[in-house]
Amino acid sequence: MADTCGQVLLGTGLTVLSHPLMYIKVLVQVGHEPLPPTLGRNIFGRQVYQLPGLFAYAKYITKIDGKAGLFKGLAPRLCAGSIGTIVHSRVLQVSLCSSFSPSSHPLVLRSTTSKEMVARCCATVITHPFHVITLRCMVQFIGRETKYSGVFSSIGTIYKEEGILGFFAGLIPRLLGDILSLWICNMLAHLINTYAIDDTMNHMGEIKNCSLAVTGFFASMLTYPFVLVSNLMAVNNCGLAGGLPPYASVYPTWVDCWRHLSREGNMSRGNSLFFRKLPAGKTYAVDQQRFF
């Protein structure tokens, strides 16, 4: 119990610190680009027109809503983080303590990755309604709405307008992304630790933790399109300007959203908040010219 409380407190602190970053990332994901491109240099030193990065976007939000404006949607996100940590810890404890009969596919059920996958999925499903509320609170910045102003009022609004299913908008691609990311990360880490790292090397623990962090980053890059599609579906056609044209089409299913982004070449939109190239399908006025 003490370990879980420590994880909750640590997670809360990290959530507060990282919230402005997530806020800006979500606005970029839905296609909100209020600032024109500027002439800069890419990682190769070549002069190109780029969209403003993290700090310019944060300054723009602060100018409109003040510093507190960078923390819109923090309350439901804290709820999601705390509840998710408790659920994940509890499910993992139960799965580790339980025993399985020989006829219950022991190779699958007893694997660490499978148990971690079950724990993550349970936490994701239970906390997804808070995730949806968080995203919609953030996206309100685009149209200056106040429809989602609190956790409890937002719950009532979603239930009244969309029913129970509204709380789980974008859940499927999010689950798929989490599962794929976990398996890719653990499989790559296992291959590296087994075939690339010698057990006689010094600081084995640190090296294995480093390899796990690197593979985790690589897996998150590969599965980012699932995160993008999930976030877009969570705000799609919910009555907010950020979930309607021209920022987004109305998608019947998440597969339609995936196909649309894929056709436009925008599957990585919002993945980086630095060295940001002009997104496909958008035009900007720069020095009295139009850039596509």
C-alpha positions as CSV (number, residue, x, y, z in Angstrom):
1,M,0.0,0.0,0.0
2,A,2.8,2.4,0.9
3,D,4.5,1.7,-2.5
4,T,1.2,2.5,-4.3
5,C,0.8,5.7,-2.4
6,G,4.4,6.7,-3.3
7,Q,3.7,5.9,-7.0
8,V,0.5,8.0,-6.9
9,L,2.4,11.0,-5.3
10,L,5.3,10.7,-7.8
11,G,2.9,10.4,-10.7
12,T,0.9,13.4,-9.5
13,G,4.1,15.5,-9.5
14,L,5.2,14.4,-12.9
15,T,1.7,15.0,-14.3
16,V,1.6,18.6,-13.1
17,L,5.0,19.3,-14.5
18,S,4.3,17.7,-17.9
19,H,0.8,19.0,-18.3
20,P,1.6,22.1,-20.4
21,L,3.5,19.9,-22.7
22,M,0.6,17.6,-23.2
23,Y,-1.8,20.5,-23.5
24,I,0.2,22.0,-26.4
25,K,0.7,18.6,-28.0
26,V,-3.1,17.9,-28.0
27,L,-3.8,21.3,-29.7
28,V,-1.3,20.5,-32.3
29,Q,-2.7,17.1,-32.8
30,V,-6.2,18.4,-33.6
31,G,-4.6,20.8,-36.1
32,H,-4.8,24.2,-34.2
33,E,-2.0,26.3,-35.7
34,P,-2.7,30.0,-34.7
35,L,0.8,31.1,-35.3
36,P,2.3,31.5,-38.8
37,P,5.5,29.7,-39.9
38,T,8.9,31.3,-39.4
39,L,12.1,30.9,-41.2
40,G,14.5,28.6,-39.4
41,R,16.9,25.8,-39.8
42,N,16.2,22.1,-39.7
43,I,18.5,19.5,-38.0
44,F,20.7,19.5,-41.1
45,G,21.2,23.3,-41.0
46,R,19.1,23.9,-44.1
47,Q,16.8,27.0,-44.1
48,V,13.1,26.0,-44.1
49,Y,9.8,27.4,-43.0
50,Q,8.8,25.8,-39.7
51,L,5.8,26.1,-37.4
52,P,6.5,27.6,-34.0
53,G,7.6,25.1,-31.4
54,L,6.8,24.4,-27.8
55,F,7.9,27.6,-26.2
56,A,6.3,29.9,-28.8
57,Y,3.0,28.1,-28.5
58,A,3.2,28.2,-24.7
59,K,3.8,32.0,-24.8
60,Y,0.8,32.4,-27.1
61,I,-1.5,30.5,-24.7
62,T,-0.1,32.4,-21.7
63,K,-0.8,35.7,-23.5
64,I,-4.5,34.8,-23.9
65,D,-5.3,32.8,-20.7
66,G,-2.3,33.6,-18.4
67,K,0.0,31.0,-16.9
68,A,-3.0,29.2,-15.4
69,G,-4.3,28.6,-18.9
70,L,-1.5,26.1,-19.5
71,F,-3.1,23.8,-16.9
72,K,-6.6,23.4,-18.4
73,G,-7.8,19.8,-18.0
74,L,-5.4,19.1,-15.1
75,A,-8.0,18.0,-12.6
76,P,-9.5,15.1,-14.7
77,R,-6.0,14.1,-15.7
78,L,-4.9,13.9,-12.1
79,C,-7.9,11.7,-11.4
80,A,-7.0,9.4,-14.3
81,G,-3.4,9.1,-13.2
82,S,-4.2,8.4,-9.5
83,I,-7.0,5.9,-10.2
84,G,-5.0,4.3,-13.0
85,T,-2.0,3.8,-10.8
86,I,-4.1,2.1,-8.0
87,V,-5.9,-0.1,-10.5
88,H,-2.7,-1.1,-12.3
89,S,-1.0,-1.9,-9.0
90,R,-3.9,-3.9,-7.6
91,V,-4.5,-6.0,-10.8
92,L,-0.8,-6.7,-11.1
93,Q,-0.7,-7.9,-7.4
94,V,-3.7,-10.2,-7.9
95,S,-2.2,-11.7,-11.1
96,L,1.2,-12.3,-9.5
97,C,-0.4,-13.9,-6.5
98,S,-2.9,-16.1,-8.3
99,S,-2.1,-19.6,-9.5
100,F,-3.2,-21.1,-12.8
101,S,-4.2,-24.7,-13.6
102,P,-2.0,-26.6,-16.0
103,S,-4.8,-26.4,-18.6
104,S,-4.9,-22.6,-18.6
105,H,-2.2,-21.9,-21.2
106,P,0.5,-21.4,-18.6
107,L,3.1,-20.0,-21.1
108,V,0.8,-17.1,-21.8
109,L,-0.9,-16.5,-18.5
110,R,2.3,-16.7,-16.5
111,S,4.4,-14.4,-18.6
112,T,5.3,-11.1,-17.1
113,T,4.3,-9.2,-20.2
114,S,0.8,-10.8,-20.4
115,K,0.1,-9.9,-16.7
116,E,1.4,-6.3,-17.3
117,M,-0.8,-6.1,-20.4
118,V,-3.9,-7.1,-18.4
119,A,-3.1,-4.6,-15.7
120,R,-2.5,-1.8,-18.2
121,C,-5.7,-2.6,-20.1
122,C,-7.8,-2.6,-16.9
123,A,-6.3,0.8,-15.9
124,T,-6.9,2.3,-19.3
125,V,-10.5,1.2,-19.6
126,I,-11.4,2.4,-16.1
127,T,-9.7,5.8,-16.5
128,H,-10.6,6.5,-20.1
129,P,-13.6,8.6,-19.2
130,F,-11.3,11.0,-17.4
131,H,-9.0,11.0,-20.3
132,V,-11.8,12.0,-22.7
133,I,-12.8,14.8,-20.3
134,T,-9.2,16.0,-20.1
135,L,-8.9,16.2,-23.9
136,R,-12.1,18.0,-24.3
137,C,-11.2,20.6,-21.6
138,M,-8.0,21.3,-23.6
139,V,-9.6,21.5,-27.0
140,Q,-12.1,24.1,-25.7
141,F,-9.2,26.6,-26.1
142,I,-9.8,26.6,-29.9
143,G,-13.4,27.8,-29.9
144,R,-13.2,29.5,-26.5
145,E,-16.0,27.3,-25.2
146,T,-16.8,26.6,-21.5
147,K,-18.8,23.4,-22.1
148,Y,-16.5,21.2,-20.1
149,S,-15.7,23.3,-17.0
150,G,-15.4,20.6,-14.3
151,V,-15.1,16.9,-13.8
152,F,-18.6,16.3,-12.5
153,S,-20.3,18.7,-14.8
154,S,-18.4,17.2,-17.7
155,I,-19.6,13.7,-16.7
156,G,-23.2,14.9,-16.8
157,T,-22.7,16.7,-20.1
158,I,-21.2,13.6,-21.8
159,Y,-23.8,11.2,-20.4
160,K,-26.7,13.5,-21.5
161,E,-25.5,14.1,-25.0
162,E,-23.7,10.8,-25.9
163,G,-24.7,8.3,-23.3
164,I,-22.3,5.7,-21.8
165,L,-20.4,5.2,-25.1
166,G,-19.4,8.9,-25.1
167,F,-17.1,8.1,-22.1
168,F,-15.2,5.6,-24.2
169,A,-14.7,7.5,-27.5
170,G,-11.3,6.6,-28.9
171,L,-10.7,3.7,-26.5
172,I,-10.0,1.0,-29.1
173,P,-7.0,2.6,-30.8
174,R,-5.7,3.6,-27.4
175,L,-5.8,0.0,-26.2
176,L,-4.3,-1.3,-29.3
177,G,-1.5,1.2,-29.1
178,D,-0.8,0.4,-25.4
179,I,-0.7,-3.4,-26.1
180,L,1.5,-3.1,-29.2
181,S,3.9,-0.7,-27.4
182,L,4.2,-3.0,-24.4
183,W,5.0,-6.1,-26.5
184,I,7.4,-4.4,-28.9
185,C,9.2,-2.8,-26.0
186,N,9.6,-6.0,-23.9
187,M,10.4,-8.2,-26.9
188,L,13.2,-5.8,-28.1
189,A,14.5,-5.4,-24.6
190,H,14.6,-9.2,-24.2
191,L,16.5,-9.6,-27.5
192,I,19.0,-7.0,-26.6
193,N,19.6,-8.3,-23.1
194,T,19.9,-11.9,-24.3
195,Y,22.0,-11.5,-27.4
196,A,23.7,-8.1,-27.3
197,I,24.6,-7.8,-23.6
198,D,27.1,-10.1,-21.9
199,D,26.2,-11.2,-18.4
200,T,29.9,-10.6,-17.3
201,M,29.7,-6.9,-18.1
202,N,29.9,-4.4,-15.3
203,H,26.7,-2.5,-14.2
204,M,24.4,-5.1,-15.7
205,G,21.3,-3.6,-14.0
206,E,21.9,-0.1,-15.3
207,I,22.6,-1.4,-18.8
208,K,19.4,-3.4,-18.9
209,N,17.3,-0.5,-17.5
210,C,18.9,1.7,-20.2
211,S,18.0,-0.8,-22.9
212,L,14.4,-0.9,-21.7
213,A,14.2,2.9,-21.8
214,V,15.5,3.0,-25.3
215,T,13.2,0.2,-26.6
216,G,10.3,2.0,-24.8
217,F,11.0,5.2,-26.7
218,F,11.3,3.3,-30.0
219,A,8.0,1.5,-29.3
220,S,6.2,4.7,-28.5
221,M,7.4,6.2,-31.8
222,L,6.1,3.2,-33.7
223,T,2.7,3.2,-32.0
224,Y,2.2,7.0,-32.0
225,P,-0.4,6.9,-34.8
226,F,-2.7,5.0,-32.4
227,V,-2.3,7.8,-29.8
228,L,-3.1,10.4,-32.4
229,V,-6.2,8.7,-33.7
230,S,-7.4,7.9,-30.2
231,N,-7.2,11.6,-29.1
232,L,-8.9,12.8,-32.3
233,M,-11.7,10.4,-31.9
234,A,-12.1,11.4,-28.2
235,V,-13.0,15.0,-29.3
236,N,-14.5,14.2,-32.7
237,N,-18.0,15.6,-33.3
238,C,-18.5,16.4,-29.6
239,G,-19.9,19.9,-30.1
240,L,-16.5,21.7,-29.8
241,A,-14.9,23.7,-32.6
242,G,-11.8,21.6,-32.3
243,G,-13.7,18.4,-33.1
244,L,-15.5,19.8,-36.2
245,P,-14.4,21.1,-39.6
246,P,-12.1,22.7,-40.5
247,Y,-10.0,21.2,-37.7
248,A,-11.3,17.7,-38.2
249,S,-13.7,15.8,-40.4
250,V,-16.5,13.9,-38.8
251,Y,-15.4,10.3,-38.7
252,P,-17.9,7.4,-38.3
253,T,-15.2,5.1,-36.9
254,W,-11.6,5.3,-35.8
255,V,-10.6,3.4,-38.9
256,D,-12.0,6.2,-41.1
257,C,-9.9,8.7,-39.1
258,W,-6.8,6.5,-39.6
259,R,-7.3,6.3,-43.3
260,H,-7.9,10.0,-43.7
261,L,-4.8,10.9,-41.8
262,S,-2.8,8.3,-43.7
263,R,-4.0,9.8,-47.1
264,E,-2.9,13.3,-46.0
265,G,0.4,12.1,-44.6
266,N,-0.4,13.5,-41.1
267,M,0.1,10.3,-39.1
268,S,2.9,11.9,-37.1
269,R,1.2,15.2,-36.5
270,G,2.1,16.5,-33.0
271,N,4.7,13.8,-32.5
272,S,7.4,16.5,-32.2
273,L,7.1,20.0,-30.8
274,F,10.4,21.1,-32.2
275,F,11.6,21.4,-35.9
276,R,7.9,21.2,-37.0
277,K,7.3,21.0,-40.7
278,L,4.2,22.4,-42.3
279,P,1.4,19.9,-42.0
280,A,-0.2,18.6,-45.2
281,G,-3.4,20.2,-46.4
282,K,-2.8,23.5,-44.6
283,T,-1.9,27.0,-46.0
284,Y,-0.3,29.9,-44.2
285,A,0.3,33.5,-45.2
286,V,4.0,34.3,-44.9
287,D,5.5,37.4,-46.6
288,Q,2.4,37.7,-48.8
289,Q,2.9,34.2,-50.2
290,R,1.0,30.9,-49.7
291,F,2.9,27.8,-48.5
292,F,1.4,24.4,-48.8
